Amino acid sequence: MRNFTKSLFALLGGAWLCAGQPQPKTATQKVVFENDFVRVVELRVPPGVSEARHSHDRGVTVALSAYDNEMTDFPAGNVTKRHTNFGEVRWADPVTHEARNTGSTEQRVIRVELKRDAPAQVSPAAAAKPDPLDSLIVCKDTQKLIFENQFVRVIEERVPAGVAQPKHRHRHGVLIPLADSDIESVDDPGGQPTRRHLQFGEAGWREPVVHAVRNVGKTELLNIRIELK
């Protein structure tokens, strides 16, 4: 009976990736979304809790809280101690490591792990020709580039209450709201106005789109958009 109970617990907990130490029943990582392009993992590590050795593919991390942690990578055994601010976005190379929350706040992170290799490089002539609907051109007052490499382009979007963004284009990728907000969007061509509530920390997949967006809420819209190449 005891073995059956243990097996049932393991089955029900299969969606969680890592158990905290020294509290082995504290689940700290959960897959919240997965498709052919990405695996999106939410990390929630309480203060003082350690994570056993585990691996991550390359990708992007977005901090949903401020926290302090310590990581030991393998096989080198290098130890890194770091403070991370709320909203901090980083590129992360593939890694196998152990980690511990050394601070007094929960470590909460969205990690977008990439499943595909970098695409073939665009010719210099094509790269030199800007897209007139590029969101960083059309919405330069509300969208800014955080970083870009051969895999992704990462954008911060800040739209004050009541402000509208003109028609612009996004590649497919992952949207991570850093605040609750309410928007009205109109897809091109011929879309009807659609209202949507964006929930803090609720990461979701977005298909390629050309649209206009207006913040119809009373608070600032604050999103991180990870566009895949």
Beta strands, then each sheet from edge to edge (+ up, - down):
strand 1: 16-21
strand 2: 27-34
strand 3: 38-45
strand 4: 50-56
strand 5: 59-63
strand 6: 67-73
strand 7: 79-84
strand 8: 89-92
strand 9: 95-101
strand 10: 107-114
strand 11: 143-148
strand 12: 152-159
strand 13: 164-170
strand 14: 173-177
strand 15: 181-187
strand 16: 194-198
strand 17: 204-206
strand 18: 209-215
strand 19: 221-228
sheet 1: 7+ 6- 9+ 4- 1+ 2- 3+ 10- 5+ 8-
sheet 2: 11+ 12- 19+ 14- 17+
sheet 3: 13+ 18- 15+ 16-
end
